[in-house]
Amino acid sequence: MIRKINFAENLKLFRKSKKLKQKELAELLQVNQRTISAWEKGVSEPSFTYLEKLSEIFDEDFNGLLE
């Protein structure tokens, strides 16, 4: 069975591929580190504004982040 990767897993993979710590990504987005942690755990999801910023930081379109 093929398991589809979700946003939370993608975010963590993209962040690590850029060698960013949660705190560093949080500073770039001007949010708390706990916010990044919650996104990566799937507890919450970012607003459209933050999705736009994440796509710029990771040079990835929305589909790449959300798949």
N, C-alpha and C positions, 0 to 999 in steps of 0.2 A: 504494500500500500504506500502511495506517495503522500507525504505529509506536506501541506502548503505552509510556507513560512509566513508569519504574520508581521504586522507593523512593529510590534515590540521586539521581535527577534531581528528584524531588518535594522532597526535603529541601533541596536547593540553592535551588529556586524559592521554597519557603516561607521559608527563611532570608533570602533577598534581598528578598522582599516585606515582611519586617519590618525591613529595613535593618540586619540583624545581621551582624557579621563572624563567621567561624568561631570566633575566640577568645572573642567575647562569648557565643555560643551554648554553647560549651564551659564557660564559667564558670557559666552558668545551670544546666547539667546536672551540674556538678562533675566534668567529665572533661577529658582533655587535648585540645588543639586537634587533634592528630594523629588522635584518635579521630573527630572530626567529619569531617576530611579523608578518612579511610578509608571512612566511611559514604557520603560524597558521591561517592567514586570507585567504590563498589560492591565494595570489597575486603573489607569486613565489614558486618554489620548489627547494629543495637542489640538489646538484650534487651527483653523485654516491659515491664520497668520503665521503660526509657528511652523506649520508644514511648508509654507513658502520659504521661510528662513532656513529650515533644514534642507530643503532641496537645493538651495544656493550653497550652503556649507558643504554638502556632500556632492555637489555637481551631479545631481540625480533628479529625474522627473518624479512627479507624484506617484505614478504607477510603480516605479522602482521602489519607492518607500513603502507603499501600501500593500504590495503583493505578498 
